[in-house]
Amino acid sequence: RGVEVRSQDFSVTTQKIRMIAAEVSHSFKSLRQRVQELLSVQAGQTHTVVEGSMHSQAKSATILTEEKVSINGKEVHLG
């Protein structure tokens, strides 16, 4: 009915991983992801809460919306 693994160190090396689940929950003290080519996320909705600061950096960026965009802050710096 299930599998539980407890280990100090756990590694998986494979060409491809497929995961299909009704729900996935994960919790980490720290998480780093490195993707060499494409990271694609498709979602019905997304919600991100950051308690500290957030930094996003890209060579170019686009925000495309069919409705409104809101920016709420004490200061907004452009350019």
MDTraj code that builds the backbone (N, CA, C; nanometers):
import mdtraj as md
import numpy as np

residues = "ARG GLY VAL GLU VAL ARG SER GLN ASP PHE SER VAL THR THR GLN LYS ILE ARG MET ILE ALA ALA GLU VAL SER HIS SER PHE LYS SER LEU ARG GLN ARG VAL GLN GLU LEU LEU SER VAL GLN ALA GLY GLN THR HIS THR VAL VAL GLU GLY SER MET HIS SER GLN ALA LYS SER ALA THR ILE LEU THR GLU GLU LYS VAL SER ILE ASN GLY LYS GLU VAL HIS LEU GLY".split()
xyz = np.array([
    [0.0808, -0.1200, 0.0000],
    [0.0000, 0.0000, 0.0000],
    [0.0847, 0.1259, 0.0000],
    [0.2136, 0.1126, 0.0309],
    [0.2990, 0.2292, 0.0319],
    [0.4432, 0.1918, 0.0582],
    [0.5301, 0.2886, 0.0390],
    [0.6726, 0.2700, 0.0625],
    [0.7221, 0.3887, 0.1436],
    [0.7990, 0.3614, 0.2463],
    [0.8603, 0.4666, 0.3259],
    [1.0096, 0.4414, 0.3299],
    [1.0880, 0.5473, 0.3044],
    [1.2336, 0.5362, 0.3056],
    [1.2861, 0.6369, 0.4067],
    [1.3692, 0.5901, 0.4990],
    [1.4351, 0.6793, 0.5953],
    [1.5847, 0.6611, 0.5790],
    [1.6547, 0.7728, 0.5546],
    [1.7969, 0.7624, 0.5281],
    [1.8638, 0.8962, 0.5533],
    [1.9912, 0.8951, 0.5886],
    [2.0681, 1.0189, 0.6001],
    [2.0966, 1.0768, 0.4618],
    [2.1164, 0.9915, 0.3627],
    [2.1492, 1.0343, 0.2274],
    [2.0762, 0.9431, 0.1300],
    [2.0127, 1.0014, 0.0285],
    [1.9335, 0.9241, -0.0667],
    [1.9598, 0.9807, -0.2058],
    [2.0032, 0.8989, -0.2996],
    [2.0326, 0.9431, -0.4357],
    [1.9588, 0.8570, -0.5362],
    [1.9139, 0.9211, -0.6438],
    [1.8522, 0.8518, -0.7561],
    [1.9190, 0.9062, -0.8818],
    [1.9683, 0.8182, -0.9665],
    [2.0254, 0.8584, -1.0945],
    [1.9506, 0.7835, -1.2028],
    [1.8906, 0.8575, -1.2953],
    [1.8101, 0.7957, -1.3998],
    [1.8009, 0.8900, -1.5196],
    [1.7577, 0.8402, -1.6322],
    [1.7374, 0.9222, -1.7517],
    [1.6063, 1.0002, -1.7436],
    [1.5031, 0.9423, -1.6832],
    [1.3717, 1.0065, -1.6817],
    [1.2940, 0.9634, -1.5572],
    [1.2245, 1.0569, -1.4954],
    [1.1366, 1.0280, -1.3824],
    [0.9970, 1.0760, -1.4201],
    [0.8985, 0.9934, -1.4023],
    [0.7585, 1.0307, -1.4234],
    [0.6868, 1.0182, -1.2893],
    [0.6168, 1.1230, -1.2502],
    [0.5390, 1.1183, -1.1266],
    [0.3954, 1.1593, -1.1586],
    [0.3017, 1.0775, -1.1199],
    [0.1601, 1.1065, -1.1383],
    [0.0935, 1.0863, -1.0032],
    [0.0302, 1.1914, -0.9521],
    [-0.0327, 1.1827, -0.8207],
    [-0.1494, 1.2802, -0.8150],
    [-0.2461, 1.2505, -0.7310],
    [-0.3577, 1.3420, -0.7098],
    [-0.3120, 1.4640, -0.6303],
    [-0.2147, 1.4459, -0.5435],
    [-0.1650, 1.5555, -0.4611],
    [-0.0207, 1.5265, -0.4199],
    [0.0625, 1.6301, -0.4204],
    [0.2019, 1.6170, -0.3777],
    [0.2294, 1.7276, -0.2777],
    [0.2898, 1.6927, -0.1678],
    [0.3292, 1.7904, -0.0666],
    [0.4746, 1.7657, -0.0311],
    [0.5560, 1.8717, -0.0311],
    [0.6949, 1.8562, 0.0108],
    [0.7345, 1.9740, 0.0985],
    [0.8230, 1.9459, 0.1912],
    [0.8681, 2.0469, 0.2856],
    [1.0189, 2.0327, 0.3029],
    [1.0924, 2.1432, 0.2895],
    [1.2369, 2.1414, 0.2996],
    [1.2816, 2.2575, 0.3872],
    [1.3952, 2.2433, 0.4497],
    [1.4584, 2.3571, 0.5164],
    [1.5170, 2.4494, 0.4101],
    [1.5757, 2.3911, 0.3064],
    [1.6320, 2.4674, 0.1957],
    [1.6163, 2.3846, 0.0683],
    [1.5836, 2.4503, -0.0427],
    [1.5664, 2.3808, -0.1708],
    [1.6359, 2.4604, -0.2797],
    [1.7214, 2.3952, -0.3547],
    [1.7860, 2.4563, -0.4696],
    [1.7556, 2.3706, -0.5912],
    [1.7158, 2.4359, -0.6999],
    [1.6871, 2.3648, -0.8238],
    [1.7755, 2.4218, -0.9332],
    [1.8294, 2.3344, -1.0164],
    [1.9099, 2.3778, -1.1307],
    [1.8552, 2.3077, -1.2539],
    [1.8139, 2.3864, -1.3512],
    [1.7595, 2.3340, -1.4758],
    [1.8445, 2.3908, -1.5882],
    [1.9010, 2.3050, -1.6724],
    [1.9898, 2.3529, -1.7784],
    [1.9144, 2.4084, -1.8977],
    [1.7987, 2.3547, -1.9302],
    [1.7303, 2.3989, -2.0517],
    [1.5990, 2.4711, -2.0221],
    [1.4931, 2.4039, -1.9870],
    [1.3612, 2.4661, -1.9736],
    [1.2949, 2.4240, -1.8431],
    [1.2453, 2.5219, -1.7683],
    [1.1585, 2.4968, -1.6534],
    [1.0221, 2.5507, -1.6910],
    [0.9244, 2.4639, -1.7033],
    [0.7902, 2.5028, -1.7461],
    [0.6900, 2.4641, -1.6383],
    [0.6079, 2.5593, -1.5974],
    [0.5038, 2.5346, -1.4980],
    [0.3715, 2.5752, -1.5598],
    [0.2762, 2.4855, -1.5582],
    [0.1417, 2.5157, -1.6074],
    [0.0459, 2.4893, -1.4935],
    [-0.0299, 2.5919, -1.4522],
    [-0.1149, 2.5795, -1.3346],
    [-0.2457, 2.6535, -1.3566],
    [-0.3495, 2.6106, -1.2879],
    [-0.4760, 2.6826, -1.2886],
    [-0.4612, 2.8166, -1.2180],
    [-0.3906, 2.8184, -1.1072],
    [-0.3589, 2.9392, -1.0315],
    [-0.2243, 2.9177, -0.9643],
    [-0.1585, 3.0264, -0.9291],
    [-0.0362, 3.0166, -0.8516],
    [-0.0370, 3.1241, -0.7437],
    [0.0161, 3.0897, -0.6279],
    [0.0201, 3.1804, -0.5135],
    [0.1553, 3.1620, -0.4455],
    [0.2319, 3.2689, -0.4327],
    [0.3639, 3.2629, -0.3705],
    [0.3701, 3.3629, -0.2565],
    [0.4122, 3.3187, -0.1400],
    [0.4289, 3.4056, -0.0236],
    [0.5746, 3.3961, 0.0197],
    [0.6432, 3.5094, 0.0280],
    [0.7828, 3.5145, 0.0703],
    [0.7901, 3.6028, 0.1937],
    [0.8394, 3.5491, 0.3040],
    [0.8454, 3.6262, 0.4284],
    [0.9549, 3.7322, 0.4250],
    [1.0637, 3.7060, 0.3551],
    [1.1739, 3.8024, 0.3452],
    [1.1697, 3.8743, 0.2127],
    [1.2841, 3.8848, 0.1477],
    [1.2910, 3.9539, 0.0189],
    [1.2848, 3.8532, -0.0954],
    [1.2480, 3.9010, -0.2129],
    [1.2403, 3.8184, -0.3324],
    [1.3200, 3.8859, -0.4423],
    [1.3949, 3.8077, -0.5171],
    [1.4766, 3.8618, -0.6258],
    [1.4550, 3.7741, -0.7485],
    [1.4268, 3.8356, -0.8611],
    [1.4118, 3.7647, -0.9870],
    [1.5011, 3.8333, -1.0890],
    [1.5799, 3.7564, -1.1629],
    [1.6740, 3.8143, -1.2592],
    [1.6642, 3.7379, -1.3894],
    [1.6587, 3.8105, -1.5007],
    [1.6500, 3.7471, -1.6324],
    [1.7104, 3.8397, -1.7367],
    [1.7504, 3.7830, -1.8493],
    [1.7988, 3.8643, -1.9615],
    [1.6839, 3.9484, -2.0164],
    [1.5664, 3.8907, -2.0272],
    [1.4461, 3.9647, -2.0646],
    [1.3274, 3.9009, -1.9931],
    [1.2220, 3.9800, -1.9730],
    [1.1041, 3.9301, -1.9018],
    [0.9790, 3.9938, -1.9599],
    [0.8706, 3.9201, -1.9578],
    [0.7420, 3.9687, -2.0061],
    [0.6334, 3.9277, -1.9079],
    [0.5462, 4.0213, -1.8747],
    [0.4248, 3.9900, -1.7983],
    [0.3085, 4.0181, -1.8916],
    [0.2293, 3.9172, -1.9204],
    [0.1165, 3.9299, -2.0123],
    [-0.0103, 3.8941, -1.9366],
    [-0.1074, 3.9816, -1.9370],
    [-0.2314, 3.9572, -1.8654],
    [-0.3496, 4.0016, -1.9507],
    [-0.4608, 3.9341, -1.9358],
    [-0.5829, 3.9723, -2.0074],
    [-0.6626, 4.0751, -1.9283],
    [-0.6352, 4.0847, -1.7981],
    [-0.7108, 4.1785, -1.7150],
    [-0.6155, 4.2749, -1.6459],
    [-0.6276, 4.2986, -1.5176],
    [-0.5508, 4.4035, -1.4512],
    [-0.4205, 4.3508, -1.3916],
    [-0.3267, 4.4433, -1.3718],
    [-0.2018, 4.4181, -1.3020],
    [-0.1950, 4.5183, -1.1877],
    [-0.1664, 4.4708, -1.0663],
    [-0.1570, 4.5586, -0.9495],
    [-0.0164, 4.5523, -0.8931],
    [0.0401, 4.6687, -0.8615],
    [0.1671, 4.6788, -0.7913],
    [0.1405, 4.7630, -0.6684],
    [0.1643, 4.7041, -0.5509],
    [0.1347, 4.7738, -0.4270],
    [0.2630, 4.7776, -0.3431],
    [0.3176, 4.8957, -0.3245],
    [0.4392, 4.9087, -0.2451],
    [0.4629, 5.0539, -0.2068],
    [0.5483, 5.0751, -0.1075],
    [0.5792, 5.2114, -0.0666],
    [0.6525, 5.2866, -0.1771],
    [0.7414, 5.2171, -0.2477],
    [0.8161, 5.2778, -0.3580],
    [0.8189, 5.1801, -0.4751],
    [0.8121, 5.2351, -0.5961],
    [0.8268, 5.1561, -0.7186],
    [0.9342, 5.2241, -0.8017],
    [1.0422, 5.1522, -0.8304],
    [1.1538, 5.2067, -0.9076],
    [1.1525, 5.1438, -1.0466],
    [1.1500, 5.2234, -1.1487],
    [1.1525, 5.1766, -1.2866],
    [1.2766, 5.2322, -1.3566],
    [1.3482, 5.1455, -1.4249],
    [1.4617, 5.1905, -1.5044],
    [1.5830, 5.2213, -1.4300],
])
top = md.Topology()
chain = top.add_chain()
for i, resn in enumerate(residues, 1):
    res = top.add_residue(resn, chain, resSeq=i)
    for name in ("N", "CA", "C"):
        top.add_atom(name, md.element.get_by_symbol(name[0]), res)
traj = md.Trajectory(xyz[None], top)
